[in-house]
Amino acid sequence: MSYYDPKDLRKFANITEWSEELGTKFFDYYGKVFEEGALSAREKSLIALAVAHTEMCPYCIDAYTVDGLQRGITKEEMMEAVHVGAAIKSGASLVHGVMMMNKVKKLDG
């Protein structure tokens, strides 16, 4: 059994039930973010897919894989976007190694 149930993604709209005002504001914001703008809806979908992977959200991965395919994003483009996200995530982890190095140098006196 998995903690994540794919059927739960369909329940996402229900977050307004216990906080209608905040839930509605979130969905208004979310909808506005994904409107066509300086970036196309296709580009935003690809960005969302990469971020979904760095955030490790199975619901978002499912949603933006389907959305991307519907927008004509190829599997090669999807995988490249996932690798971009992974590179940034790993780089962000590694650059924090400077903090460790600074601490060791301080403790070594």
C-alpha positions in Angstrom: 0.0 0.0 0.0 1.2 3.5 -0.8 0.7 6.7 1.1 -0.1 8.3 -2.2 -3.4 7.3 -3.8 -3.8 8.5 -7.4 -7.5 8.9 -6.8 -6.7 11.6 -4.3 -5.6 14.0 -7.1 -9.3 14.2 -8.1 -10.1 15.4 -4.6 -7.7 18.4 -4.8 -10.6 20.8 -5.3 -12.0 19.7 -1.9 -9.4 21.7 0.0 -11.8 24.6 -0.1 -14.2 22.6 2.2 -12.5 23.5 5.4 -11.3 26.9 4.4 -13.3 28.2 1.5 -11.8 31.7 1.4 -8.2 30.6 1.4 -8.9 27.6 -0.9 -10.6 29.8 -3.4 -7.8 32.4 -3.3 -5.3 29.6 -3.9 -7.2 28.3 -7.0 -7.6 31.8 -8.3 -3.9 32.4 -8.0 -3.1 29.0 -9.4 -5.3 29.6 -12.4 -3.8 33.0 -13.0 -0.2 31.6 -12.9 -1.0 29.1 -15.6 -2.6 31.6 -18.0 -0.8 32.5 -21.2 1.6 35.3 -20.5 5.3 36.0 -21.2 5.5 32.2 -21.0 3.2 29.9 -23.0 1.0 27.4 -21.3 3.2 24.7 -22.8 6.4 26.2 -21.3 4.7 26.6 -17.9 3.6 22.9 -18.0 7.2 21.8 -18.7 8.4 24.0 -15.8 5.7 22.6 -13.6 6.8 19.0 -14.5 10.4 19.7 -13.6 9.4 21.3 -10.3 7.0 18.5 -9.6 10.0 16.1 -9.7 12.3 18.3 -7.5 9.4 18.6 -5.0 8.8 14.8 -5.4 5.0 15.3 -5.7 3.5 12.2 -7.4 0.2 14.0 -7.9 1.9 16.9 -9.7 4.1 14.5 -11.7 0.9 12.6 -12.9 -1.0 15.9 -13.6 1.8 17.6 -15.5 2.8 14.5 -17.4 -0.7 14.3 -18.8 -1.0 18.0 -19.3 2.4 18.1 -21.1 1.4 15.3 -23.4 -1.8 17.1 -24.2 0.2 20.2 -25.0 2.5 18.3 -27.4 5.5 18.1 -25.1 7.6 15.1 -26.1 9.0 12.5 -23.8 12.5 13.7 -24.6 11.6 17.3 -23.6 10.0 16.0 -20.4 13.1 13.9 -19.5 15.4 16.8 -20.3 13.3 19.1 -18.0 13.5 16.5 -15.3 17.3 16.4 -15.6 17.5 20.2 -15.5 15.5 20.1 -12.2 17.7 17.3 -10.9 20.9 19.3 -11.7 19.6 22.4 -9.9 18.5 20.3 -6.9 21.8 18.5 -6.7 23.8 21.7 -7.2 21.9 23.4 -4.5 22.7 20.5 -2.1 26.3 20.5 -3.0 26.8 24.3 -2.7 25.7 23.9 0.9 28.8 21.9 1.3 30.6 25.3 1.5 28.8 25.9 4.8 30.2 22.6 6.1 33.7 23.5 4.9 33.5 26.9 6.6 32.4 25.2 9.8 35.3 22.7 9.7 37.8 25.4 9.0 36.4 27.5 11.9 36.6 24.5 14.3 40.1 23.6 13.1 41.0 27.1 14.2 
